Amino acid sequence: MTSTGQEPSIFSRIAAREIPATIVAETDRIIAFEDIAPQAPVHVVITTRTQQYRNVVELAAGDPGLLAELVSVAAGIAAERSNGQFRLVFNTGEASGQTVFHVHAHLLAQPGPGSPAGDDSLGEGSLAFR
Protein backbone atom coordinates (compact mmCIF):
# COMPACT_ATOMS: atom_id res chain seq x y z
CA MET A 1 0.00 0.00 0.00
CA THR A 2 1.12 3.55 -0.63
CA SER A 3 1.02 6.35 1.94
CA THR A 4 -2.42 7.30 0.56
CA GLY A 5 -3.72 3.80 1.17
CA GLN A 6 -3.89 2.96 -2.55
CA GLU A 7 -2.50 -0.23 -3.99
CA PRO A 8 0.69 0.52 -5.94
CA SER A 9 -0.02 1.20 -9.62
CA ILE A 10 1.65 -0.87 -12.32
CA PHE A 11 3.95 2.13 -12.92
CA SER A 12 4.94 2.27 -9.24
CA ARG A 13 5.67 -1.44 -9.40
CA ILE A 14 7.82 -0.95 -12.51
CA ALA A 15 9.71 1.87 -10.76
CA ALA A 16 10.27 -0.43 -7.76
CA ARG A 17 11.57 -3.13 -10.17
CA GLU A 18 8.77 -5.50 -9.11
CA ILE A 19 7.60 -5.77 -12.74
CA PRO A 20 10.17 -6.02 -15.52
CA ALA A 21 10.33 -3.28 -18.14
CA THR A 22 12.83 -1.92 -20.61
CA ILE A 23 13.81 1.26 -18.82
CA VAL A 24 15.21 3.93 -21.12
CA ALA A 25 15.68 6.86 -18.70
CA GLU A 26 15.22 7.74 -15.07
CA THR A 27 15.82 10.48 -12.56
CA ASP A 28 15.10 10.63 -8.85
CA ARG A 29 11.48 11.58 -9.66
CA ILE A 30 10.79 10.26 -13.19
CA ILE A 31 11.04 6.87 -14.89
CA ALA A 32 10.62 6.11 -18.60
CA PHE A 33 10.24 2.72 -20.23
CA GLU A 34 9.25 1.19 -23.54
CA ASP A 35 5.51 0.63 -23.95
CA ILE A 36 4.55 -3.06 -24.06
CA ALA A 37 1.99 -2.41 -26.83
CA PRO A 38 3.69 0.24 -29.00
CA GLN A 39 1.55 2.49 -31.19
CA ALA A 40 4.57 3.93 -33.06
CA PRO A 41 8.13 2.75 -33.82
CA VAL A 42 9.29 4.80 -30.81
CA HIS A 43 6.76 4.54 -27.97
CA VAL A 44 7.97 5.31 -24.47
CA VAL A 45 5.89 5.78 -21.33
CA ILE A 46 7.20 8.54 -19.07
CA THR A 47 5.80 8.72 -15.55
CA THR A 48 6.44 10.04 -12.10
CA ARG A 49 7.77 7.77 -9.40
CA THR A 50 5.02 9.06 -7.12
CA GLN A 51 1.45 8.05 -7.85
CA GLN A 52 0.16 11.10 -5.97
CA TYR A 53 -1.17 12.61 -9.22
CA ARG A 54 -3.78 10.71 -11.25
CA ASN A 55 -3.45 12.82 -14.41
CA VAL A 56 -1.59 15.73 -15.99
CA VAL A 57 -4.12 18.31 -14.75
CA GLU A 58 -3.52 17.27 -11.13
CA LEU A 59 0.25 17.24 -11.72
CA ALA A 60 0.28 20.71 -13.29
CA ALA A 61 -1.70 22.12 -10.36
CA GLY A 62 0.19 20.24 -7.66
CA ASP A 63 3.81 20.22 -8.84
CA PRO A 64 4.54 22.16 -12.04
CA GLY A 65 8.27 21.55 -11.55
CA LEU A 66 7.72 17.81 -11.70
CA LEU A 67 5.68 18.24 -14.89
CA ALA A 68 8.53 20.28 -16.38
CA GLU A 69 10.98 17.52 -15.42
CA LEU A 70 8.76 14.91 -17.10
CA VAL A 71 8.71 16.96 -20.31
CA SER A 72 12.47 17.49 -20.09
CA VAL A 73 13.06 13.73 -19.79
CA ALA A 74 10.76 13.22 -22.81
CA ALA A 75 12.79 15.74 -24.82
CA GLY A 76 16.03 13.95 -23.88
CA ILE A 77 14.66 10.59 -24.99
CA ALA A 78 13.41 12.11 -28.24
CA ALA A 79 16.82 13.69 -28.87
CA GLU A 80 18.40 10.24 -28.62
CA ARG A 81 15.76 8.23 -30.45
CA SER A 82 14.03 10.51 -32.96
CA ASN A 83 16.14 13.59 -33.74
CA GLY A 84 14.15 15.54 -31.15
CA GLN A 85 10.88 15.25 -33.05
CA PHE A 86 8.04 13.65 -31.12
CA ARG A 87 4.45 13.68 -30.00
CA LEU A 88 3.74 13.72 -26.25
CA VAL A 89 0.28 12.44 -25.33
CA PHE A 90 -1.40 12.63 -21.92
CA ASN A 91 -4.76 10.86 -21.61
CA THR A 92 -6.87 12.40 -18.85
CA GLY A 93 -9.91 10.42 -17.76
CA GLU A 94 -11.38 7.07 -18.68
CA ALA A 95 -13.32 8.43 -21.69
CA SER A 96 -10.04 9.69 -23.19
CA GLY A 97 -8.47 6.26 -22.97
CA GLN A 98 -6.65 6.57 -19.66
CA THR A 99 -6.45 3.10 -18.09
CA VAL A 100 -3.73 3.64 -15.47
CA PHE A 101 -4.64 6.46 -13.10
CA HIS A 102 -1.05 7.39 -12.29
CA VAL A 103 0.02 10.41 -14.35
CA HIS A 104 2.01 9.43 -17.42
CA ALA A 105 2.76 10.55 -20.94
CA HIS A 106 3.27 8.57 -24.11
CA LEU A 107 6.18 9.70 -26.28
CA LEU A 108 5.43 8.67 -29.87
CA ALA A 109 7.89 9.19 -32.71
CA GLN A 110 9.68 7.86 -35.73
CA PRO A 111 13.26 6.72 -35.12
CA GLY A 112 16.13 8.97 -36.07
CA PRO A 113 19.35 7.87 -37.78
CA GLY A 114 21.45 5.70 -35.51
CA SER A 115 18.73 5.50 -32.85
CA PRO A 116 18.08 2.28 -30.92
CA ALA A 117 14.65 2.04 -32.60
CA GLY A 118 15.87 1.68 -36.18
CA ASP A 119 15.89 3.81 -39.34
CA ASP A 120 14.64 7.34 -39.85
CA SER A 121 11.87 6.79 -42.41
CA LEU A 122 8.73 8.88 -42.04
CA GLY A 123 6.22 6.86 -44.02
CA GLU A 124 2.78 8.41 -44.58
CA GLY A 125 0.35 7.43 -41.84
CA SER A 126 3.07 5.73 -39.86
CA LEU A 127 2.48 7.52 -36.56
CA ALA A 128 -0.51 6.65 -34.41
CA PHE A 129 -2.70 9.47 -33.07
CA ARG A 130 -2.43 11.72 -36.14
Rosetta constraint file for C-alpha pairs under 8 A:
AtomPair CA 1 CA 5 HARMONIC 5.44 0.50
AtomPair CA 1 CA 6 HARMONIC 5.52 0.50
AtomPair CA 1 CA 7 HARMONIC 4.71 0.50
AtomPair CA 1 CA 8 HARMONIC 6.00 0.50
AtomPair CA 2 CA 6 HARMONIC 5.40 0.50
AtomPair CA 2 CA 7 HARMONIC 6.22 0.50
AtomPair CA 2 CA 8 HARMONIC 6.13 0.50
AtomPair CA 4 CA 52 HARMONIC 7.98 0.50
AtomPair CA 8 CA 12 HARMONIC 5.66 0.50
AtomPair CA 8 CA 13 HARMONIC 6.37 0.50
AtomPair CA 8 CA 51 HARMONIC 7.80 0.50
AtomPair CA 9 CA 13 HARMONIC 6.28 0.50
AtomPair CA 9 CA 51 HARMONIC 7.23 0.50
AtomPair CA 9 CA 100 HARMONIC 7.34 0.50
AtomPair CA 9 CA 101 HARMONIC 7.81 0.50
AtomPair CA 9 CA 102 HARMONIC 6.82 0.50
AtomPair CA 10 CA 14 HARMONIC 6.18 0.50
AtomPair CA 10 CA 19 HARMONIC 7.72 0.50
AtomPair CA 10 CA 100 HARMONIC 7.69 0.50
AtomPair CA 11 CA 15 HARMONIC 6.16 0.50
AtomPair CA 11 CA 47 HARMONIC 7.34 0.50
AtomPair CA 11 CA 49 HARMONIC 7.67 0.50
AtomPair CA 11 CA 102 HARMONIC 7.29 0.50
AtomPair CA 12 CA 16 HARMONIC 6.16 0.50
AtomPair CA 12 CA 49 HARMONIC 6.18 0.50
AtomPair CA 12 CA 50 HARMONIC 7.11 0.50
AtomPair CA 12 CA 51 HARMONIC 6.89 0.50
AtomPair CA 13 CA 17 HARMONIC 6.19 0.50
AtomPair CA 13 CA 18 HARMONIC 5.12 0.50
AtomPair CA 13 CA 19 HARMONIC 5.80 0.50
AtomPair CA 14 CA 18 HARMONIC 5.75 0.50
AtomPair CA 14 CA 19 HARMONIC 4.83 0.50
AtomPair CA 14 CA 20 HARMONIC 6.35 0.50
AtomPair CA 14 CA 21 HARMONIC 6.59 0.50
AtomPair CA 15 CA 31 HARMONIC 6.62 0.50
AtomPair CA 15 CA 49 HARMONIC 6.35 0.50
AtomPair CA 21 CA 33 HARMONIC 6.36 0.50
AtomPair CA 21 CA 34 HARMONIC 7.10 0.50
AtomPair CA 22 CA 33 HARMONIC 5.33 0.50
AtomPair CA 22 CA 34 HARMONIC 5.58 0.50
AtomPair CA 23 CA 31 HARMONIC 7.38 0.50
AtomPair CA 23 CA 32 HARMONIC 5.81 0.50
AtomPair CA 23 CA 33 HARMONIC 4.11 0.50
AtomPair CA 23 CA 34 HARMONIC 6.57 0.50
AtomPair CA 24 CA 32 HARMONIC 5.66 0.50
AtomPair CA 24 CA 33 HARMONIC 5.19 0.50
AtomPair CA 24 CA 34 HARMONIC 6.99 0.50
AtomPair CA 24 CA 77 HARMONIC 7.72 0.50
AtomPair CA 25 CA 31 HARMONIC 6.00 0.50
AtomPair CA 25 CA 32 HARMONIC 5.11 0.50
AtomPair CA 25 CA 33 HARMONIC 7.00 0.50
AtomPair CA 25 CA 73 HARMONIC 7.44 0.50
AtomPair CA 25 CA 77 HARMONIC 7.38 0.50
AtomPair CA 26 CA 30 HARMONIC 5.43 0.50
AtomPair CA 26 CA 31 HARMONIC 4.27 0.50
AtomPair CA 26 CA 32 HARMONIC 6.03 0.50
AtomPair CA 26 CA 73 HARMONIC 7.93 0.50
AtomPair CA 27 CA 31 HARMONIC 6.43 0.50
AtomPair CA 28 CA 49 HARMONIC 7.89 0.50
AtomPair CA 29 CA 48 HARMONIC 5.81 0.50
AtomPair CA 29 CA 49 HARMONIC 5.33 0.50
AtomPair CA 29 CA 50 HARMONIC 7.39 0.50
AtomPair CA 29 CA 66 HARMONIC 7.55 0.50
AtomPair CA 30 CA 46 HARMONIC 7.10 0.50
AtomPair CA 30 CA 47 HARMONIC 5.73 0.50
AtomPair CA 30 CA 48 HARMONIC 4.49 0.50
AtomPair CA 30 CA 49 HARMONIC 5.45 0.50
AtomPair CA 30 CA 69 HARMONIC 7.60 0.50
AtomPair CA 30 CA 70 HARMONIC 6.41 0.50
AtomPair CA 30 CA 73 HARMONIC 7.79 0.50
AtomPair CA 31 CA 46 HARMONIC 5.92 0.50
AtomPair CA 31 CA 47 HARMONIC 5.60 0.50
AtomPair CA 31 CA 48 HARMONIC 6.25 0.50
AtomPair CA 31 CA 49 HARMONIC 6.45 0.50
AtomPair CA 32 CA 44 HARMONIC 6.49 0.50
AtomPair CA 32 CA 45 HARMONIC 5.47 0.50
AtomPair CA 32 CA 46 HARMONIC 4.22 0.50
AtomPair CA 32 CA 47 HARMONIC 6.27 0.50
AtomPair CA 33 CA 44 HARMONIC 5.46 0.50
AtomPair CA 33 CA 45 HARMONIC 5.43 0.50
AtomPair CA 33 CA 46 HARMONIC 6.67 0.50
AtomPair CA 34 CA 38 HARMONIC 7.85 0.50
AtomPair CA 34 CA 43 HARMONIC 6.09 0.50
AtomPair CA 34 CA 44 HARMONIC 4.40 0.50
AtomPair CA 34 CA 45 HARMONIC 6.09 0.50
AtomPair CA 35 CA 43 HARMONIC 5.75 0.50
AtomPair CA 35 CA 44 HARMONIC 5.32 0.50
AtomPair CA 35 CA 45 HARMONIC 5.79 0.50
AtomPair CA 38 CA 42 HARMONIC 7.45 0.50
AtomPair CA 38 CA 43 HARMONIC 5.38 0.50
AtomPair CA 39 CA 43 HARMONIC 6.45 0.50
AtomPair CA 39 CA 108 HARMONIC 7.42 0.50
AtomPair CA 39 CA 127 HARMONIC 7.42 0.50
AtomPair CA 39 CA 128 HARMONIC 5.65 0.50
AtomPair CA 40 CA 108 HARMONIC 5.78 0.50
AtomPair CA 40 CA 109 HARMONIC 6.23 0.50
AtomPair CA 40 CA 110 HARMONIC 6.98 0.50
AtomPair CA 40 CA 126 HARMONIC 7.19 0.50
AtomPair CA 40 CA 127 HARMONIC 5.44 0.50
AtomPair CA 40 CA 128 HARMONIC 5.92 0.50
AtomPair CA 41 CA 108 HARMONIC 7.60 0.50
AtomPair CA 41 CA 109 HARMONIC 6.53 0.50
AtomPair CA 41 CA 110 HARMONIC 5.67 0.50
AtomPair CA 41 CA 111 HARMONIC 6.61 0.50
AtomPair CA 41 CA 117 HARMONIC 6.67 0.50
AtomPair CA 41 CA 127 HARMONIC 7.89 0.50
AtomPair CA 42 CA 81 HARMONIC 7.33 0.50
AtomPair CA 42 CA 82 HARMONIC 7.73 0.50
AtomPair CA 42 CA 107 HARMONIC 7.37 0.50
AtomPair CA 42 CA 108 HARMONIC 5.55 0.50
AtomPair CA 42 CA 109 HARMONIC 4.99 0.50
AtomPair CA 42 CA 110 HARMONIC 5.81 0.50
AtomPair CA 42 CA 111 HARMONIC 6.16 0.50
AtomPair CA 42 CA 117 HARMONIC 6.28 0.50
AtomPair CA 43 CA 106 HARMONIC 6.58 0.50
AtomPair CA 43 CA 107 HARMONIC 5.47 0.50
AtomPair CA 43 CA 108 HARMONIC 4.74 0.50
AtomPair CA 43 CA 109 HARMONIC 6.73 0.50
AtomPair CA 44 CA 106 HARMONIC 5.74 0.50
AtomPair CA 44 CA 107 HARMONIC 5.08 0.50
AtomPair CA 44 CA 108 HARMONIC 6.85 0.50
AtomPair CA 45 CA 104 HARMONIC 6.61 0.50
AtomPair CA 45 CA 105 HARMONIC 5.72 0.50
AtomPair CA 45 CA 106 HARMONIC 4.74 0.50
AtomPair CA 45 CA 107 HARMONIC 6.33 0.50
AtomPair CA 46 CA 70 HARMONIC 6.85 0.50
AtomPair CA 46 CA 73 HARMONIC 7.86 0.50
AtomPair CA 46 CA 74 HARMONIC 6.98 0.50
AtomPair CA 46 CA 104 HARMONIC 5.52 0.50
AtomPair CA 46 CA 105 HARMONIC 5.21 0.50
AtomPair CA 46 CA 106 HARMONIC 6.39 0.50
AtomPair CA 46 CA 107 HARMONIC 7.38 0.50
AtomPair CA 47 CA 70 HARMONIC 7.04 0.50
AtomPair CA 47 CA 102 HARMONIC 7.70 0.50
AtomPair CA 47 CA 103 HARMONIC 6.15 0.50
AtomPair CA 47 CA 104 HARMONIC 4.28 0.50
AtomPair CA 47 CA 105 HARMONIC 6.45 0.50
AtomPair CA 48 CA 66 HARMONIC 7.88 0.50
AtomPair CA 48 CA 70 HARMONIC 7.36 0.50
AtomPair CA 48 CA 102 HARMONIC 7.95 0.50
AtomPair CA 48 CA 103 HARMONIC 6.81 0.50
AtomPair CA 48 CA 104 HARMONIC 6.94 0.50
AtomPair CA 51 CA 102 HARMONIC 5.14 0.50
AtomPair CA 51 CA 103 HARMONIC 7.06 0.50
AtomPair CA 52 CA 102 HARMONIC 7.43 0.50
AtomPair CA 53 CA 58 HARMONIC 5.56 0.50
AtomPair CA 53 CA 59 HARMONIC 5.45 0.50
AtomPair CA 53 CA 62 HARMONIC 7.91 0.50
AtomPair CA 53 CA 102 HARMONIC 6.06 0.50
AtomPair CA 53 CA 103 HARMONIC 5.71 0.50
AtomPair CA 54 CA 58 HARMONIC 6.56 0.50
AtomPair CA 54 CA 59 HARMONIC 7.68 0.50
AtomPair CA 54 CA 101 HARMONIC 4.72 0.50
AtomPair CA 54 CA 102 HARMONIC 4.43 0.50
AtomPair CA 54 CA 103 HARMONIC 4.91 0.50
AtomPair CA 55 CA 59 HARMONIC 6.36 0.50
AtomPair CA 55 CA 90 HARMONIC 7.79 0.50
AtomPair CA 55 CA 91 HARMONIC 7.58 0.50
AtomPair CA 55 CA 92 HARMONIC 5.62 0.50
AtomPair CA 55 CA 93 HARMONIC 7.66 0.50
AtomPair CA 55 CA 101 HARMONIC 6.60 0.50
AtomPair CA 55 CA 102 HARMONIC 6.30 0.50
AtomPair CA 55 CA 103 HARMONIC 4.22 0.50
AtomPair CA 55 CA 104 HARMONIC 7.09 0.50
AtomPair CA 56 CA 60 HARMONIC 5.96 0.50
AtomPair CA 56 CA 67 HARMONIC 7.76 0.50
AtomPair CA 56 CA 90 HARMONIC 6.70 0.50
AtomPair CA 56 CA 92 HARMONIC 6.87 0.50
AtomPair CA 56 CA 103 HARMONIC 5.79 0.50
AtomPair CA 56 CA 104 HARMONIC 7.39 0.50
AtomPair CA 57 CA 61 HARMONIC 6.30 0.50
AtomPair CA 57 CA 92 HARMONIC 7.70 0.50
AtomPair CA 58 CA 62 HARMONIC 5.89 0.50
AtomPair CA 59 CA 63 HARMONIC 5.46 0.50
AtomPair CA 59 CA 64 HARMONIC 6.54 0.50
AtomPair CA 59 CA 66 HARMONIC 7.49 0.50
AtomPair CA 59 CA 67 HARMONIC 6.37 0.50
AtomPair CA 59 CA 103 HARMONIC 7.32 0.50
AtomPair CA 60 CA 64 HARMONIC 4.68 0.50
AtomPair CA 60 CA 67 HARMONIC 6.15 0.50
AtomPair CA 63 CA 67 HARMONIC 6.63 0.50
AtomPair CA 64 CA 68 HARMONIC 6.19 0.50
AtomPair CA 65 CA 69 HARMONIC 6.21 0.50
AtomPair CA 66 CA 70 HARMONIC 6.21 0.50
AtomPair CA 67 CA 71 HARMONIC 6.34 0.50
AtomPair CA 68 CA 72 HARMONIC 6.09 0.50
AtomPair CA 69 CA 73 HARMONIC 6.14 0.50
AtomPair CA 70 CA 74 HARMONIC 6.28 0.50
AtomPair CA 71 CA 75 HARMONIC 6.20 0.50
AtomPair CA 72 CA 76 HARMONIC 6.28 0.50
AtomPair CA 73 CA 77 HARMONIC 6.29 0.50
AtomPair CA 74 CA 78 HARMONIC 6.14 0.50
AtomPair CA 74 CA 88 HARMONIC 7.83 0.50
AtomPair CA 74 CA 107 HARMONIC 6.74 0.50
AtomPair CA 75 CA 79 HARMONIC 6.07 0.50
AtomPair CA 75 CA 84 HARMONIC 6.48 0.50
AtomPair CA 76 CA 80 HARMONIC 6.47 0.50
AtomPair CA 76 CA 84 HARMONIC 7.67 0.50
AtomPair CA 77 CA 81 HARMONIC 6.05 0.50
AtomPair CA 77 CA 82 HARMONIC 8.00 0.50
AtomPair CA 77 CA 84 HARMONIC 7.92 0.50
AtomPair CA 78 CA 82 HARMONIC 5.02 0.50
AtomPair CA 78 CA 83 HARMONIC 6.31 0.50
AtomPair CA 78 CA 84 HARMONIC 4.56 0.50
AtomPair CA 78 CA 85 HARMONIC 6.27 0.50
AtomPair CA 78 CA 86 HARMONIC 6.28 0.50
AtomPair CA 78 CA 107 HARMONIC 7.87 0.50
AtomPair CA 78 CA 109 HARMONIC 7.68 0.50
AtomPair CA 79 CA 83 HARMONIC 4.92 0.50
AtomPair CA 79 CA 84 HARMONIC 3.97 0.50
AtomPair CA 79 CA 85 HARMONIC 7.43 0.50
AtomPair CA 80 CA 84 HARMONIC 7.26 0.50
AtomPair CA 80 CA 112 HARMONIC 7.89 0.50
AtomPair CA 80 CA 115 HARMONIC 6.36 0.50
AtomPair CA 81 CA 111 HARMONIC 5.51 0.50
AtomPair CA 81 CA 112 HARMONIC 5.68 0.50
AtomPair CA 81 CA 115 HARMONIC 4.69 0.50
AtomPair CA 81 CA 116 HARMONIC 6.40 0.50
AtomPair CA 81 CA 117 HARMONIC 6.64 0.50
AtomPair CA 82 CA 86 HARMONIC 7.00 0.50
AtomPair CA 82 CA 109 HARMONIC 6.29 0.50
AtomPair CA 82 CA 110 HARMONIC 5.80 0.50
AtomPair CA 82 CA 111 HARMONIC 4.44 0.50
AtomPair CA 82 CA 112 HARMONIC 4.06 0.50
AtomPair CA 82 CA 113 HARMONIC 7.65 0.50
AtomPair CA 82 CA 115 HARMONIC 6.87 0.50
AtomPair CA 82 CA 120 HARMONIC 7.61 0.50
AtomPair CA 83 CA 111 HARMONIC 7.59 0.50
AtomPair CA 83 CA 112 HARMONIC 5.18 0.50
AtomPair CA 83 CA 113 HARMONIC 7.70 0.50
AtomPair CA 85 CA 109 HARMONIC 6.77 0.50
AtomPair CA 85 CA 110 HARMONIC 7.95 0.50
AtomPair CA 86 CA 107 HARMONIC 6.52 0.50
AtomPair CA 86 CA 108 HARMONIC 5.75 0.50
AtomPair CA 86 CA 109 HARMONIC 4.73 0.50
AtomPair CA 86 CA 110 HARMONIC 7.57 0.50
AtomPair CA 87 CA 106 HARMONIC 7.88 0.50
AtomPair CA 87 CA 107 HARMONIC 5.71 0.50
AtomPair CA 87 CA 108 HARMONIC 5.10 0.50
AtomPair CA 87 CA 109 HARMONIC 6.27 0.50
AtomPair CA 88 CA 105 HARMONIC 6.27 0.50
AtomPair CA 88 CA 106 HARMONIC 5.60 0.50
AtomPair CA 88 CA 107 HARMONIC 4.70 0.50
AtomPair CA 88 CA 108 HARMONIC 6.44 0.50
AtomPair CA 89 CA 105 HARMONIC 5.39 0.50
AtomPair CA 89 CA 106 HARMONIC 5.04 0.50
AtomPair CA 89 CA 107 HARMONIC 6.57 0.50
AtomPair CA 89 CA 108 HARMONIC 7.83 0.50
AtomPair CA 90 CA 104 HARMONIC 6.50 0.50
AtomPair CA 90 CA 105 HARMONIC 4.76 0.50
AtomPair CA 90 CA 106 HARMONIC 6.57 0.50
AtomPair CA 91 CA 96 HARMONIC 5.64 0.50
AtomPair CA 91 CA 97 HARMONIC 6.07 0.50
AtomPair CA 91 CA 98 HARMONIC 5.08 0.50
AtomPair CA 91 CA 105 HARMONIC 7.55 0.50
AtomPair CA 92 CA 96 HARMONIC 6.02 0.50
AtomPair CA 92 CA 97 HARMONIC 7.57 0.50
AtomPair CA 92 CA 98 HARMONIC 5.89 0.50
AtomPair CA 93 CA 97 HARMONIC 6.82 0.50
AtomPair CA 93 CA 98 HARMONIC 5.39 0.50
AtomPair CA 94 CA 98 HARMONIC 4.87 0.50
AtomPair CA 94 CA 99 HARMONIC 6.36 0.50
AtomPair CA 108 CA 127 HARMONIC 7.40 0.50
AtomPair CA 108 CA 128 HARMONIC 7.74 0.50
AtomPair CA 109 CA 127 HARMONIC 6.85 0.50
AtomPair CA 110 CA 120 HARMONIC 6.47 0.50
AtomPair CA 110 CA 121 HARMONIC 7.11 0.50
AtomPair CA 110 CA 122 HARMONIC 6.46 0.50
AtomPair CA 110 CA 127 HARMONIC 7.26 0.50
AtomPair CA 111 CA 115 HARMONIC 6.05 0.50
AtomPair CA 111 CA 116 HARMONIC 7.79 0.50
AtomPair CA 111 CA 117 HARMONIC 5.49 0.50
AtomPair CA 111 CA 118 HARMONIC 5.77 0.50
AtomPair CA 111 CA 119 HARMONIC 5.76 0.50
AtomPair CA 111 CA 120 HARMONIC 4.97 0.50
AtomPair CA 111 CA 121 HARMONIC 7.42 0.50
AtomPair CA 112 CA 117 HARMONIC 7.89 0.50
AtomPair CA 112 CA 118 HARMONIC 7.29 0.50
AtomPair CA 112 CA 119 HARMONIC 6.12 0.50
AtomPair CA 112 CA 120 HARMONIC 4.38 0.50
AtomPair CA 112 CA 121 HARMONIC 7.95 0.50
AtomPair CA 113 CA 118 HARMONIC 7.28 0.50
AtomPair CA 113 CA 119 HARMONIC 5.56 0.50
AtomPair CA 113 CA 120 HARMONIC 5.17 0.50
AtomPair CA 114 CA 118 HARMONIC 6.90 0.50
AtomPair CA 114 CA 119 HARMONIC 7.01 0.50
AtomPair CA 115 CA 119 HARMONIC 7.29 0.50
AtomPair CA 122 CA 126 HARMONIC 6.83 0.50
AtomPair CA 125 CA 130 HARMONIC 7.66 0.50
